[in-house]
Amino acid sequence: MEFQSVSASLADVIGLEPVMAACRARAVLTGEDVGKLAAAARTPVEFLPAGFMRRQHELLTKVGEQVVTPQPGQPRRGASTRMFDSASNLGLAPLSAAGLFRIGEDGRLYLISKSEHYHTPLGHGFPGYALLDQARQLGIPNATHNNTRGQITRQLEEELVAAANGAAGADAGGLASISASSDPYVCNRVLNLETGSLAVEAALKMILARFHRMDAGGPEPKYHGRVPVILVMGNEQGGRPANYHGTTILAQTLRGMWPELCSGIEKSGLFRVQSIRPNSREDLEAAFTKWERDGHKVAGFFHEIVMMNYGGLLLSPEFLQRAYQLCRQHDVPTVVDEIQSCLWHHDLFMFREWGLTPSFIAIGKGFAGGEYPASRLIFSAAMDCMPQFGALVTNGQEELASLAYLVTMRWARANARVTRAIGDYYERRMREFAAAHSDQITAVEGKRHLTTLFFKSLEYAKSFTRDLNRRGFDISAQTYKADCPPAVLTKIPLITTRVVVDFMIERMDAAIRGR
């Protein structure tokens, strides 16, 4: 299947009137001709030209080869932390990149099989992002502030709310009623933040605010005096380390870090964390039975759908639908963390395919296409309780970052049918590959573009990835969690074609056979 052609100008994406207003303002500031500025802003850009994709296919034959001469001498060491230094592979560090490919400092051509750790869904240098340059020519600034959110950011907020609720666009007929809803499971507010960690932390703050005052002198919270219990996804043994919701201290307590701090918090009755084994209805029912009494209360349910920090394990629709049913019965907000899966799904959000109605949706990385760090928390008006500085990020309202979101969404929507078909094809080919090598591979997890392989041993997984690295695949085994299944993770960009999928499977087969 071929990708659908998408061509648009800046005026097409954000509207003619906002563009003309920016042209007039720019002319005042610089003395440039308004007509010339307007003509440039109305010039269409082809988002993914055929020539760009032809070159992608041509480059496949060179994957793994040294295509440029490495720089002489030792690479700069930098000044990072001990742990980052020990995990660094500077040979893979980028000299230049385009689409599905990166040339490393070692001069070799690499296929970005993990989409650069999940934030380049459209590959490097996606041609559609030329609209960001059009915006810069008009002097549309990136830097602004929470109380001066620009038109592009406000447009994006509306489009995200519409998309999260299944409406066709920001001006869809149902958007007004969606925005007016106070249903705790209708998401109609947006916080613009920089990282996924801050997005999830903002949700956690609003949940805890139902139990503890956020400001001195504030009104008594709804569940004041009860101990909040946060439900999270755990590992197969019931421990916490399987989930990952960010690097702030509160988010890290959800996965068992800071054990002494967590113990002190629990002893004080400020809050508790309860882990649920993946897809365990038994754990789920038991948690509500245990914690909805005796001065405690289930406060929130946090989950991913594809647990990319636990081997890419997939949570089933049946498990999550039951969890959401229990949460509705007991007035418990639900938080779907789609930092990993957002945009890779043909409907922009994976929770919609699962039939879920969350209270909070954390998104990021993918939507901005790697051009900017830009996360968003989409949430219910019923949870809108924070003071002005409750989740303040000075540069979270960046206009060009919001434009990158809109460009990405425009291409993804136009190509939803194609990307779904390719994702299904990739998953099917991976399952066939796993079945052919069942002596080493025990399972296939994840979904479509986010597909992972479980190996019989960590040594098998590491050997497989080392071989693929030598063959030019940027791919890795999940080795940093002792209790995680021996998993090899992939997350292929949305611009991957069937030709690329077939190439990947062929190389994987050669690697596992040792050819």
GUTORLUM-818638 format. One record per residue (C-alpha): z, y negated, x; residue in three letters. Coordinates in steps of 0.2 Angstrom, whole numbers, plus 5000, padded with zeros to 4 digits. Each point is the difference from the previous one (the first is absolute). Layout:
N
ZYXALA...
This chain:
515
500050005000MET499649835006GLU501249854999PHE499649874987GLN499349845007SER501249854998VAL499549835004SER501049844996ALA500349825006SER501749925001LEU499649914984ALA499650174992ASP501750065005VAL501249864997ILE498949904987GLY498849855002LEU501349864994GLU501350055014PRO498650005013VAL499349834995MET501849935000ALA500250075018ALA498349935005CYS500449824994ARG501750015009ALA499250065016ARG498849864999ALA501449874999VAL500950085015LEU498550025012THR498549894993GLY498950164998GLU498750004986ASP500750074984VAL498350084995GLY499850095017LYS501850074998LEU499750054982ALA498450095006ALA500950105013ALA501350054988ALA498750064987ARG499150105013THR500250194996PRO500750125013VAL499550194999GLU501650095001PHE499450165008LEU498249985006PRO498950165002ALA499749965018GLY501950005003PHE500150174993MET498550075009ARG500849955017ARG501650094994GLN499050164999HIS499149975016GLU501749985009LEU500650174994LEU499050095014THR501049905013LYS501850034994VAL501150065014GLY498849945013GLU500449865013GLN498849874994VAL500649855011VAL500750005018THR501949984999PRO500849845007GLN500550025019PRO501850015005GLY501650044990GLN500149944982PRO501349864997ARG501750084996ARG500549874987GLY501949984996ALA500350114985SER501550114996THR500450165009ARG499550104985MET498449914997PHE499550025018ASP500450195000SER498950034985ALA498649885005SER498250075004ASN499249855008LEU498350095002GLY499849994982LEU500449824999ALA498549904993PRO498749915010LEU498949974985SER499850084983ALA498850014986ALA500150104984GLY500650185003LEU500049985019PHE501149935014ARG499649995018ILE501650035010GLY500549935016GLU499550165008ASP498249964995GLY499950144988ARG499449994982LEU501350054987TYR499850044981LEU501549924991ILE500550154990SER501749924995LYS499249834995SER501149925014GLU501650074993HIS499549954982TYR499549825000HIS498150005003THR499450094984PRO498249925002LEU500050025019GLY499949875013HIS499049844998GLY499550034982PHE498549894997PRO500749944983GLY501449915009TYR498749875005ALA500649914985LEU501649965009LEU498949905012ASP499249914985GLN501849954995ALA500449945017ARG498549895000GLN500749914985LEU501649985009GLY500950114988ILE501650035009PRO500950165003ASN501749935002ALA500949934984THR501750034992HIS500850084985ASN500149844990ASN498249955005THR499150174996ARG498249975000GLY498650044987GLN499450155009ILE501850085001THR500349954981ARG498450094996GLN500450155010LEU501750014991GLU499150014983GLU498750135006GLU501450115007LEU501049994983VAL498450044991ALA499650155011ALA501750075000ALA499950004981ASN498350074998GLY499249844995ALA498249965006ALA500349845009GLY501149845001ALA499249934985ASP500150154989ALA500549984982GLY501650095002GLY500749915015LEU500949874990ALA501050134990SER500350105016ILE500749845009SER501149964985ALA500850174999SER501850035004SER499850195000ASP500950075016PRO498550115003TYR498749884998VAL499649925017CYS499549814998ASN500849915015ARG499449995018VAL501049965016LEU498949965015ASN500750075016LEU499550045018GLU500550185002THR500350164989GLY501850005006SER500349834992LEU499250054984ALA501050164998VAL501649915005GLU499749864987ALA499950144987ALA501650075007LEU500849834999LYS499649984981MET500650174996ILE501749975009LEU500149834991ALA500350104984ARG501750055008PHE500549875012HIS499849814999ARG498649935012MET500849835000ASP501849954999ALA500449934983GLY498550094992GLY500250094983PRO500850174999GLU498650135003PRO499650124986LYS500850155009TYR501449915009HIS501450115005GLY499050165001ARG499450085016VAL498149995002PRO499250175006VAL498249985007ILE498950164998LEU498850035014VAL498850145005MET500850125013GLY499450145011ASN499950194994GLU501850025006GLN500649854989GLY500349885015GLY499449825000ARG498949985015PRO498450054990ALA499849834991ASN499449845008TYR500149834992HIS500149885014GLY500949945015THR501349884993THR501850065001ILE500250044981LEU498350095000ALA500550105015GLN501650064992THR499050084986LEU499350125013ARG501750045009GLY500049885014MET501549905005TRP501250154995PRO501649915003GLU499549854991LEU499450114985CYS501650095000SER501049834999GLY498949934987ILE500250164989GLU501950015003LYS500149814994SER499150044984GLY498649875004LEU498650134997PHE499650185004ARG498350095004VAL499650174992GLN498550105007SER498950114989ILE499050145008ARG498149984997PRO499450054983ASN501750084996SER500449984981ARG501750085003GLU500549865012ASP499449874989LEU500950064984GLU501650035010ALA500049825008ALA500049924982PHE501350124994THR501149965015LYS499849825002TRP499849934982GLU501950014997ARG501749975008ASP499749825005GLY498450045008HIS498249964995LYS498350055006VAL499349835005ALA498250035005GLY498850145005PHE499049975016PHE498550105004HIS498250025008GLU498750114992ILE499350065017VAL501550025012MET499049955016MET501650005010ASN500450184994TYR498450095004GLY499049914986GLY500950114987LEU499349964983LEU501249974985LEU499450084985SER499649904984PRO501250124990GLU501449965011PHE499849825000LEU499749984982GLN501650094996ARG500949895013ALA499349854991TYR500550074983GLN501850025006LEU500049825007CYS499449934983ARG501350094991GLN501449935011HIS499449835004ASP499550035018VAL498749905009PRO498650105009THR499249945016VAL498450085005VAL499749965019ASP498150005001GLU499949925018ILE499150165006GLN499050054985SER499549834992CYS498149965000LEU499650175007TRP500150054982HIS498449974990HIS501049914987ASP500949895013LEU501750084996PHE500350195000MET501449984988PHE498849974986ARG499150175002GLU501850084999TRP500349914984GLY501549915006LEU500749834994THR501149935014PRO501249855000SER499549965018PHE498450035010ILE500049975019ALA498349975008ILE499349945016GLY499050055016LYS498550064992GLY499649864988PHE499849875014ALA498950125010GLY501049975016GLY499449825000GLU501849944997TYR501750074997PRO500249974982ALA501150114988SER500349974981ARG501450054988LEU499350014982ILE501550024988PHE500749984983SER500549834993ALA501650094994ALA500550025018MET499649825005ASP501749955005CYS500049935018MET500349825005PRO498749905009GLN500550065017PHE500450184995GLY498450075007ALA499349855009LEU498650035013VAL499349835006THR498350065004ASN499850144986GLY498949894990GLN498649995012GLU498349954991GLU498950095012LEU501050164999ALA499949994981SER498149985002LEU499950165010ALA500950094986TYR498749934987LEU498550055012VAL500750185002THR500450024982MET498249944995ARG499250135011TRP501250144996ALA499849984981ARG498150005002ALA500150165010ASN501450094991ALA498850144993ARG499350035018VAL501649995009THR500950124988ARG498550135002ALA500149985019ILE501950025000GLY499850164989ASP498750075012TYR501149975015TYR501550084992GLU498950154995ARG499250025018ARG501849995007MET500650144989ARG498550105005GLU500449975018PHE501850054998ALA499550164990ALA498950055015ALA501449975012HIS501550074990SER500650085016ASP500549835006GLN500049894985ILE501350034986THR499649874987ALA499049844995VAL501049854994GLU499649824995GLY498649954989LYS498249965003ARG499849875014HIS501950035004LEU499950195005THR501150095012THR500150175007LEU501650105002PHE500050125015PHE501050155004LYS500849925015SER500249835007LEU499250075016GLU498450054990TYR500049824992ALA500249915017LYS498750115009SER498849964985PHE500249825001THR499949995019ARG498450094999ASP499349884987LEU500649855010ASN499050065014ARG498550014988ARG500349824995GLY501050014984PHE501549894998ASP501150124991ILE501850065003SER501250134996ALA501749944992GLN501250045014THR501449884998TYR500950084986LYS500850175004ALA500150064982ASP498249954995CYS498750144998PRO498850015015PRO498749884993ALA498449925006VAL499749844990LEU498349924996THR499649854990LYS498249965000ILE499349834996PRO499249974983LEU498349975008ILE499950185007THR498550094994THR499650184997ARG499150005016VAL501649945009VAL501050134991VAL498950145005ASP500049945018PHE501950005000MET500250184993ILE498750065012GLU501049925015ARG501750074992MET499350174999ASP499449995018ALA501749945006ALA501050144991ILE498850135007ARG500149935017GLY498249985002ARG
